[in-house]
Amino acid sequence: MKIALVSCTKLKANYPCSTREMYQESTLFNKAVKFIEQKNYDEWYVLSAKYGL
C-alpha cells in the first residue's frame, strides 16, 4: 500500500469543502496531487499545522 503526505498551504478556502477544493489556489499543492495521482498512490493525506493529519 502506497500512502502520500502533502503539506498544507497558507491559503485555504473559508467554507466547508473537499480537501482538493480547499487548497486549490496553491500551485505546489496541485502539482503534488497530480504527482500522487500519476503514481497511483492508494491514499493521500494533508499534513496541517493547524488541523493535524
N, CA, C and O atoms as a Tripos MOL2 file, in Angstrom:
@<TRIPOS>MOLECULE
protein
  212   211    53     0     0
PROTEIN
NO_CHARGES

@<TRIPOS>ATOM
      1 N           0.8490   -1.1740    0.0000 N.3       1 MET1
      2 CA          0.0000    0.0000    0.0000 C.3       1 MET1
      3 C           0.8950    1.2380    0.0000 C.2       1 MET1
      4 O           1.7990    1.3620    0.8270 O.2       1 MET1
      5 N           0.6350    2.1500   -0.9350 N.am      2 LYS2
      6 CA          1.3980    3.3990   -1.0230 C.3       2 LYS2
      7 C           0.5450    4.5370   -0.4800 C.2       2 LYS2
      8 O          -0.5810    4.7580   -0.9240 O.2       2 LYS2
      9 N           1.1100    5.2610    0.4990 N.am      3 ILE3
     10 CA          0.4250    6.3950    1.1180 C.3       3 ILE3
     11 C           1.2970    7.6290    0.9550 C.2       3 ILE3
     12 O           2.5110    7.5660    1.1500 O.2       3 ILE3
     13 N           0.6850    8.7470    0.5990 N.am      4 ALA4
     14 CA          1.4130   10.0010    0.4100 C.3       4 ALA4
     15 C           0.9520   11.0410    1.4280 C.2       4 ALA4
     16 O          -0.2160   11.0800    1.8160 O.2       4 ALA4
     17 N           1.8920   11.8800    1.8480 N.am      5 LEU5
     18 CA          1.5850   13.0230    2.7020 C.3       5 LEU5
     19 C           1.8670   14.2900    1.9180 C.2       5 LEU5
     20 O           2.9130   14.4160    1.2810 O.2       5 LEU5
     21 N           0.9370   15.2230    1.9650 N.am      6 VAL6
     22 CA          1.0770   16.5020    1.2780 C.3       6 VAL6
     23 C           0.9910   17.5870    2.3350 C.2       6 VAL6
     24 O           0.1340   17.5400    3.2170 O.2       6 VAL6
     25 N           1.8790   18.5620    2.2450 N.am      7 SER7
     26 CA          1.8250   19.6470    3.2270 C.3       7 SER7
     27 C           0.6800   20.6000    2.9030 C.2       7 SER7
     28 O           0.2850   20.7580    1.7480 O.2       7 SER7
     29 N           0.1660   21.2220    3.9420 N.am      8 CYS8
     30 CA         -0.9050   22.1930    3.7410 C.3       8 CYS8
     31 C          -0.3030   23.4870    3.2000 C.2       8 CYS8
     32 O           0.9140   23.6130    3.0640 O.2       8 CYS8
     33 N          -1.1630   24.4290    2.8990 N.am      9 THR9
     34 CA         -0.7080   25.7300    2.4140 C.3       9 THR9
     35 C          -1.3480   26.8290    3.2590 C.2       9 THR9
     36 O          -2.3080   26.5940    3.9930 O.2       9 THR9
     37 N          -0.8060   28.0020    3.1420 N.am     10 LYS10
     38 CA         -1.3190   29.1250    3.9150 C.3      10 LYS10
     39 C          -2.7300   29.5190    3.4790 C.2      10 LYS10
     40 O          -3.5880   29.8080    4.3130 O.2      10 LYS10
     41 N          -2.9590   29.5290    2.1720 N.am     11 LEU11
     42 CA         -4.2660   29.9130    1.6500 C.3      11 LEU11
     43 C          -5.2090   28.7240    1.6680 C.2      11 LEU11
     44 O          -4.9000   27.6540    1.1430 O.2      11 LEU11
     45 N          -6.3540   28.9290    2.2770 N.am     12 LYS12
     46 CA         -7.3700   27.8830    2.3530 C.3      12 LYS12
     47 C          -8.7300   28.5050    2.0540 C.2      12 LYS12
     48 O          -8.9570   29.6880    2.3060 O.2      12 LYS12
     49 N          -9.6200   27.6910    1.5190 N.am     13 ALA13
     50 CA        -10.9960   28.1520    1.3220 C.3      13 ALA13
     51 C         -11.6240   28.3620    2.6990 C.2      13 ALA13
     52 O         -11.3020   27.6380    3.6420 O.2      13 ALA13
     53 N         -12.5030   29.3320    2.8220 N.am     14 ASN14
     54 CA        -13.1060   29.6390    4.1250 C.3      14 ASN14
     55 C         -14.5550   29.1350    4.2260 C.2      14 ASN14
     56 O         -15.3910   29.7530    4.8840 O.2      14 ASN14
     57 N         -14.8330   28.0260    3.5760 N.am     15 TYR15
     58 CA        -16.1550   27.4050    3.6240 C.3      15 TYR15
     59 C         -15.9690   25.8870    3.6040 C.2      15 TYR15
     60 O         -14.9290   25.4100    3.1510 O.2      15 TYR15
     61 N         -16.9290   25.1330    4.0740 N.am     16 PRO16
     62 CA        -16.8110   23.6760    4.0640 C.3      16 PRO16
     63 C         -16.6800   23.1460    2.6260 C.2      16 PRO16
     64 O         -17.4920   23.4780    1.7620 O.2      16 PRO16
     65 N         -15.6650   22.3310    2.3810 N.am     17 CYS17
     66 CA        -15.4420   21.7920    1.0410 C.3      17 CYS17
     67 C         -14.5030   20.5930    1.1140 C.2      17 CYS17
     68 O         -14.0070   20.2470    2.1860 O.2      17 CYS17
     69 N         -14.2680   19.9730   -0.0150 N.am     18 SER18
     70 CA        -13.3540   18.8410   -0.0830 C.3      18 SER18
     71 C         -11.9150   19.3300    0.0730 C.2      18 SER18
     72 O         -11.6250   20.5110   -0.1180 O.2      18 SER18
     73 N         -11.0400   18.4260    0.4140 N.am     19 THR19
     74 CA         -9.6240   18.7710    0.5830 C.3      19 THR19
     75 C          -9.0480   19.3430   -0.6980 C.2      19 THR19
     76 O          -8.3440   20.3530   -0.6730 O.2      19 THR19
     77 N          -9.3410   18.7110   -1.7980 N.am     20 ARG20
     78 CA         -8.8170   19.1640   -3.0900 C.3      20 ARG20
     79 C          -9.2670   20.5980   -3.3940 C.2      20 ARG20
     80 O          -8.4910   21.3920   -3.9270 O.2      20 ARG20
     81 N         -10.4920   20.9200   -3.0630 N.am     21 GLU21
     82 CA        -11.0080   22.2690   -3.3120 C.3      21 GLU21
     83 C         -10.4480   23.2780   -2.3140 C.2      21 GLU21
     84 O         -10.2210   24.4350   -2.6670 O.2      21 GLU21
     85 N         -10.2240   22.8550   -1.0810 N.am     22 MET22
     86 CA         -9.7580   23.7650   -0.0360 C.3      22 MET22
     87 C          -8.4170   24.4120   -0.3820 C.2      22 MET22
     88 O          -8.2030   25.5910   -0.1010 O.2      22 MET22
     89 N          -7.5210   23.6470   -0.9880 N.am     23 TYR23
     90 CA         -6.1770   24.1540   -1.2830 C.3      23 TYR23
     91 C          -5.9560   24.4400   -2.7630 C.2      23 TYR23
     92 O          -4.8070   24.4970   -3.2030 O.2      23 TYR23
     93 N          -7.0100   24.6220   -3.5410 N.am     24 GLN24
     94 CA         -6.8900   24.7380   -4.9900 C.3      24 GLN24
     95 C          -6.0630   25.9440   -5.4570 C.2      24 GLN24
     96 O          -5.5640   25.9360   -6.5820 O.2      24 GLN24
     97 N          -5.9130   26.9490   -4.6430 N.am     25 GLU25
     98 CA         -5.1460   28.1410   -5.0480 C.3      25 GLU25
     99 C          -3.6390   27.9080   -5.0480 C.2      25 GLU25
    100 O          -2.8870   28.7210   -5.5860 O.2      25 GLU25
    101 N          -3.1960   26.8160   -4.4530 N.am     26 SER26
    102 CA         -1.7670   26.5400   -4.3260 C.3      26 SER26
    103 C          -1.2370   25.7400   -5.5150 C.2      26 SER26
    104 O          -1.6990   24.6310   -5.7830 O.2      26 SER26
    105 N          -0.2760   26.3050   -6.2160 N.am     27 THR27
    106 CA          0.3540   25.6110   -7.3380 C.3      27 THR27
    107 C           1.0920   24.3720   -6.8530 C.2      27 THR27
    108 O           1.0080   23.3160   -7.4800 O.2      27 THR27
    109 N           1.8170   24.4890   -5.7390 N.am     28 LEU28
    110 CA          2.5620   23.3550   -5.1990 C.3      28 LEU28
    111 C           1.6150   22.2230   -4.7980 C.2      28 LEU28
    112 O           1.8940   21.0610   -5.0930 O.2      28 LEU28
    113 N           0.5170   22.5350   -4.1400 N.am     29 PHE29
    114 CA         -0.4490   21.5190   -3.7480 C.3      29 PHE29
    115 C          -1.0110   20.8220   -4.9800 C.2      29 PHE29
    116 O          -1.1080   19.5950   -5.0030 O.2      29 PHE29
    117 N          -1.3790   21.5800   -5.9950 N.am     30 ASN30
    118 CA         -1.9210   20.9920   -7.2200 C.3      30 ASN30
    119 C          -0.9140   20.0720   -7.9010 C.2      30 ASN30
    120 O          -1.2830   19.0100   -8.4030 O.2      30 ASN30
    121 N           0.3550   20.4730   -7.9200 N.am     31 LYS31
    122 CA          1.4010   19.6280   -8.5130 C.3      31 LYS31
    123 C           1.5950   18.3540   -7.7050 C.2      31 LYS31
    124 O           1.7930   17.2820   -8.2760 O.2      31 LYS31
    125 N           1.5410   18.4600   -6.3940 N.am     32 ALA32
    126 CA          1.6970   17.2850   -5.5350 C.3      32 ALA32
    127 C           0.5640   16.2930   -5.7660 C.2      32 ALA32
    128 O           0.8120   15.0930   -5.8780 O.2      32 ALA32
    129 N          -0.6670   16.7720   -5.8390 N.am     33 VAL33
    130 CA         -1.8180   15.8960   -6.0700 C.3      33 VAL33
    131 C          -1.7190   15.2490   -7.4540 C.2      33 VAL33
    132 O          -2.0240   14.0660   -7.6090 O.2      33 VAL33
    133 N          -1.3020   16.0060   -8.4410 N.am     34 LYS34
    134 CA         -1.1390   15.4500   -9.7870 C.3      34 LYS34
    135 C          -0.0970   14.3380   -9.7810 C.2      34 LYS34
    136 O          -0.3040   13.2940  -10.3990 O.2      34 LYS34
    137 N           1.0170   14.5500   -9.0900 N.am     35 PHE35
    138 CA          2.0620   13.5320   -8.9880 C.3      35 PHE35
    139 C           1.5230   12.2720   -8.3040 C.2      35 PHE35
    140 O           1.7520   11.1550   -8.7680 O.2      35 PHE35
    141 N           0.8070   12.4690   -7.1990 N.am     36 ILE36
    142 CA          0.2370   11.3440   -6.4480 C.3      36 ILE36
    143 C          -0.7070   10.5390   -7.3440 C.2      36 ILE36
    144 O          -0.6820    9.3080   -7.3230 O.2      36 ILE36
    145 N          -1.5200   11.2120   -8.1130 N.am     37 GLU37
    146 CA         -2.4550   10.5240   -8.9970 C.3      37 GLU37
    147 C          -1.7300    9.7810  -10.1210 C.2      37 GLU37
    148 O          -2.1400    8.6840  -10.5000 O.2      37 GLU37
    149 N          -0.6670   10.3620  -10.6500 N.am     38 GLN38
    150 CA          0.0960    9.7170  -11.7170 C.3      38 GLN38
    151 C           0.8090    8.4620  -11.2160 C.2      38 GLN38
    152 O           0.9560    7.4900  -11.9580 O.2      38 GLN38
    153 N           1.2470    8.4840   -9.9670 N.am     39 LYS39
    154 CA          1.9920    7.3520   -9.3970 C.3      39 LYS39
    155 C           1.0830    6.3190   -8.7470 C.2      39 LYS39
    156 O           1.5610    5.3490   -8.1590 O.2      39 LYS39
    157 N          -0.2220    6.5240   -8.8500 N.am     40 ASN40
    158 CA         -1.2150    5.5700   -8.3530 C.3      40 ASN40
    159 C          -1.0720    5.2330   -6.8720 C.2      40 ASN40
    160 O          -1.0640    4.0620   -6.4920 O.2      40 ASN40
    161 N          -0.9620    6.2540   -6.0490 N.am     41 TYR41
    162 CA         -0.9490    6.0380   -4.5980 C.3      41 TYR41
    163 C          -2.3360    5.5650   -4.1720 C.2      41 TYR41
    164 O          -3.3450    5.9530   -4.7600 O.2      41 TYR41
    165 N          -2.3700    4.7260   -3.1510 N.am     42 ASP42
    166 CA         -3.6370    4.1990   -2.6620 C.3      42 ASP42
    167 C          -4.4200    5.2460   -1.8740 C.2      42 ASP42
    168 O          -5.6400    5.3490   -2.0020 O.2      42 ASP42
    169 N          -3.7110    6.0150   -1.0650 N.am     43 GLU43
    170 CA         -4.3330    7.0540   -0.2470 C.3      43 GLU43
    171 C          -3.3750    8.2250   -0.1200 C.2      43 GLU43
    172 O          -2.1630    8.0720   -0.2700 O.2      43 GLU43
    173 N          -3.9390    9.4130    0.1620 N.am     44 TRP44
    174 CA         -3.0910   10.5640    0.4550 C.3      44 TRP44
    175 C          -3.7700   11.4270    1.4980 C.2      44 TRP44
    176 O          -4.9950   11.5100    1.5800 O.2      44 TRP44
    177 N          -2.9180   12.0730    2.2980 N.am     45 TYR45
    178 CA         -3.3880   12.8840    3.4180 C.3      45 TYR45
    179 C          -2.6670   14.2160    3.4160 C.2      45 TYR45
    180 O          -1.5400   14.3350    2.9340 O.2      45 TYR45
    181 N          -3.3380   15.2160    3.9650 N.am     46 VAL46
    182 CA         -2.7350   16.5380    4.1220 C.3      46 VAL46
    183 C          -2.2230   16.6590    5.5520 C.2      46 VAL46
    184 O          -2.9520   16.3940    6.5070 O.2      46 VAL46
    185 N          -0.9720   17.0590    5.6880 N.am     47 LEU47
    186 CA         -0.3840   17.2920    6.9930 C.3      47 LEU47
    187 C          -0.4550   18.7930    7.2810 C.2      47 LEU47
    188 O           0.2460   19.5890    6.6550 O.2      47 LEU47
    189 N          -1.2990   19.1630    8.2220 N.am     48 SER48
    190 CA         -1.5770   20.5670    8.5100 C.3      48 SER48
    191 C          -1.0920   20.9340    9.9080 C.2      48 SER48
    192 O          -1.3090   20.1800   10.8570 O.2      48 SER48
    193 N          -0.4470   22.0710   10.0390 N.am     49 ALA49
    194 CA         -0.0160   22.5470   11.3520 C.3      49 ALA49
    195 C          -1.2260   22.8940   12.2260 C.2      49 ALA49
    196 O          -1.1640   22.7590   13.4480 O.2      49 ALA49
    197 N          -2.3000   23.3300   11.6200 N.am     50 LYS50
    198 CA         -3.4880   23.7270   12.3670 C.3      50 LYS50
    199 C          -4.4070   22.5370   12.6830 C.2      50 LYS50
    200 O          -4.9290   22.4340   13.7920 O.2      50 LYS50
    201 N          -4.6000   21.6510   11.7180 N.am     51 TYR51
    202 CA         -5.5720   20.5610   11.8730 C.3      51 TYR51
    203 C          -4.9520   19.1890   12.1060 C.2      51 TYR51
    204 O          -5.6660   18.2400   12.4310 O.2      51 TYR51
    205 N          -3.6580   19.0710   11.9500 N.am     52 GLY52
    206 CA         -3.0050   17.7660   12.0970 C.3      52 GLY52
    207 C          -3.0970   16.9820   10.8010 C.2      52 GLY52
    208 O          -3.0970   17.5640    9.7170 O.2      52 GLY52
    209 N          -3.1740   15.6800   10.9080 N.am     53 LEU53
    210 CA         -3.2200   14.8200    9.7210 C.3      53 LEU53
    211 C          -4.6410   14.6700    9.2260 C.2      53 LEU53
    212 O          -4.8790   13.9810    8.2340 O.2      53 LEU53
@<TRIPOS>BOND
     1     1     2 1
     2     2     3 1
     3     3     4 2
     4     3     5 am
     5     5     6 1
     6     6     7 1
     7     7     8 2
     8     7     9 am
     9     9    10 1
    10    10    11 1
    11    11    12 2
    12    11    13 am
    13    13    14 1
    14    14    15 1
    15    15    16 2
    16    15    17 am
    17    17    18 1
    18    18    19 1
    19    19    20 2
    20    19    21 am
    21    21    22 1
    22    22    23 1
    23    23    24 2
    24    23    25 am
    25    25    26 1
    26    26    27 1
    27    27    28 2
    28    27    29 am
    29    29    30 1
    30    30    31 1
    31    31    32 2
    32    31    33 am
    33    33    34 1
    34    34    35 1
    35    35    36 2
    36    35    37 am
    37    37    38 1
    38    38    39 1
    39    39    40 2
    40    39    41 am
    41    41    42 1
    42    42    43 1
    43    43    44 2
    44    43    45 am
    45    45    46 1
    46    46    47 1
    47    47    48 2
    48    47    49 am
    49    49    50 1
    50    50    51 1
    51    51    52 2
    52    51    53 am
    53    53    54 1
    54    54    55 1
    55    55    56 2
    56    55    57 am
    57    57    58 1
    58    58    59 1
    59    59    60 2
    60    59    61 am
    61    61    62 1
    62    62    63 1
    63    63    64 2
    64    63    65 am
    65    65    66 1
    66    66    67 1
    67    67    68 2
    68    67    69 am
    69    69    70 1
    70    70    71 1
    71    71    72 2
    72    71    73 am
    73    73    74 1
    74    74    75 1
    75    75    76 2
    76    75    77 am
    77    77    78 1
    78    78    79 1
    79    79    80 2
    80    79    81 am
    81    81    82 1
    82    82    83 1
    83    83    84 2
    84    83    85 am
    85    85    86 1
    86    86    87 1
    87    87    88 2
    88    87    89 am
    89    89    90 1
    90    90    91 1
    91    91    92 2
    92    91    93 am
    93    93    94 1
    94    94    95 1
    95    95    96 2
    96    95    97 am
    97    97    98 1
    98    98    99 1
    99    99   100 2
   100    99   101 am
   101   101   102 1
   102   102   103 1
   103   103   104 2
   104   103   105 am
   105   105   106 1
   106   106   107 1
   107   107   108 2
   108   107   109 am
   109   109   110 1
   110   110   111 1
   111   111   112 2
   112   111   113 am
   113   113   114 1
   114   114   115 1
   115   115   116 2
   116   115   117 am
   117   117   118 1
   118   118   119 1
   119   119   120 2
   120   119   121 am
   121   121   122 1
   122   122   123 1
   123   123   124 2
   124   123   125 am
   125   125   126 1
   126   126   127 1
   127   127   128 2
   128   127   129 am
   129   129   130 1
   130   130   131 1
   131   131   132 2
   132   131   133 am
   133   133   134 1
   134   134   135 1
   135   135   136 2
   136   135   137 am
   137   137   138 1
   138   138   139 1
   139   139   140 2
   140   139   141 am
   141   141   142 1
   142   142   143 1
   143   143   144 2
   144   143   145 am
   145   145   146 1
   146   146   147 1
   147   147   148 2
   148   147   149 am
   149   149   150 1
   150   150   151 1
   151   151   152 2
   152   151   153 am
   153   153   154 1
   154   154   155 1
   155   155   156 2
   156   155   157 am
   157   157   158 1
   158   158   159 1
   159   159   160 2
   160   159   161 am
   161   161   162 1
   162   162   163 1
   163   163   164 2
   164   163   165 am
   165   165   166 1
   166   166   167 1
   167   167   168 2
   168   167   169 am
   169   169   170 1
   170   170   171 1
   171   171   172 2
   172   171   173 am
   173   173   174 1
   174   174   175 1
   175   175   176 2
   176   175   177 am
   177   177   178 1
   178   178   179 1
   179   179   180 2
   180   179   181 am
   181   181   182 1
   182   182   183 1
   183   183   184 2
   184   183   185 am
   185   185   186 1
   186   186   187 1
   187   187   188 2
   188   187   189 am
   189   189   190 1
   190   190   191 1
   191   191   192 2
   192   191   193 am
   193   193   194 1
   194   194   195 1
   195   195   196 2
   196   195   197 am
   197   197   198 1
   198   198   199 1
   199   199   200 2
   200   199   201 am
   201   201   202 1
   202   202   203 1
   203   203   204 2
   204   203   205 am
   205   205   206 1
   206   206   207 1
   207   207   208 2
   208   207   209 am
   209   209   210 1
   210   210   211 1
   211   211   212 2
@<TRIPOS>SUBSTRUCTURE
     1 MET1         2 RESIDUE 1 A MET
     2 LYS2         6 RESIDUE 1 A LYS
     3 ILE3        10 RESIDUE 1 A ILE
     4 ALA4        14 RESIDUE 1 A ALA
     5 LEU5        18 RESIDUE 1 A LEU
     6 VAL6        22 RESIDUE 1 A VAL
     7 SER7        26 RESIDUE 1 A SER
     8 CYS8        30 RESIDUE 1 A CYS
     9 THR9        34 RESIDUE 1 A THR
    10 LYS10       38 RESIDUE 1 A LYS
    11 LEU11       42 RESIDUE 1 A LEU
    12 LYS12       46 RESIDUE 1 A LYS
    13 ALA13       50 RESIDUE 1 A ALA
    14 ASN14       54 RESIDUE 1 A ASN
    15 TYR15       58 RESIDUE 1 A TYR
    16 PRO16       62 RESIDUE 1 A PRO
    17 CYS17       66 RESIDUE 1 A CYS
    18 SER18       70 RESIDUE 1 A SER
    19 THR19       74 RESIDUE 1 A THR
    20 ARG20       78 RESIDUE 1 A ARG
    21 GLU21       82 RESIDUE 1 A GLU
    22 MET22       86 RESIDUE 1 A MET
    23 TYR23       90 RESIDUE 1 A TYR
    24 GLN24       94 RESIDUE 1 A GLN
    25 GLU25       98 RESIDUE 1 A GLU
    26 SER26      102 RESIDUE 1 A SER
    27 THR27      106 RESIDUE 1 A THR
    28 LEU28      110 RESIDUE 1 A LEU
    29 PHE29      114 RESIDUE 1 A PHE
    30 ASN30      118 RESIDUE 1 A ASN
    31 LYS31      122 RESIDUE 1 A LYS
    32 ALA32      126 RESIDUE 1 A ALA
    33 VAL33      130 RESIDUE 1 A VAL
    34 LYS34      134 RESIDUE 1 A LYS
    35 PHE35      138 RESIDUE 1 A PHE
    36 ILE36      142 RESIDUE 1 A ILE
    37 GLU37      146 RESIDUE 1 A GLU
    38 GLN38      150 RESIDUE 1 A GLN
    39 LYS39      154 RESIDUE 1 A LYS
    40 ASN40      158 RESIDUE 1 A ASN
    41 TYR41      162 RESIDUE 1 A TYR
    42 ASP42      166 RESIDUE 1 A ASP
    43 GLU43      170 RESIDUE 1 A GLU
    44 TRP44      174 RESIDUE 1 A TRP
    45 TYR45      178 RESIDUE 1 A TYR
    46 VAL46      182 RESIDUE 1 A VAL
    47 LEU47      186 RESIDUE 1 A LEU
    48 SER48      190 RESIDUE 1 A SER
    49 ALA49      194 RESIDUE 1 A ALA
    50 LYS50      198 RESIDUE 1 A LYS
    51 TYR51      202 RESIDUE 1 A TYR
    52 GLY52      206 RESIDUE 1 A GLY
    53 LEU53      210 RESIDUE 1 A LEU
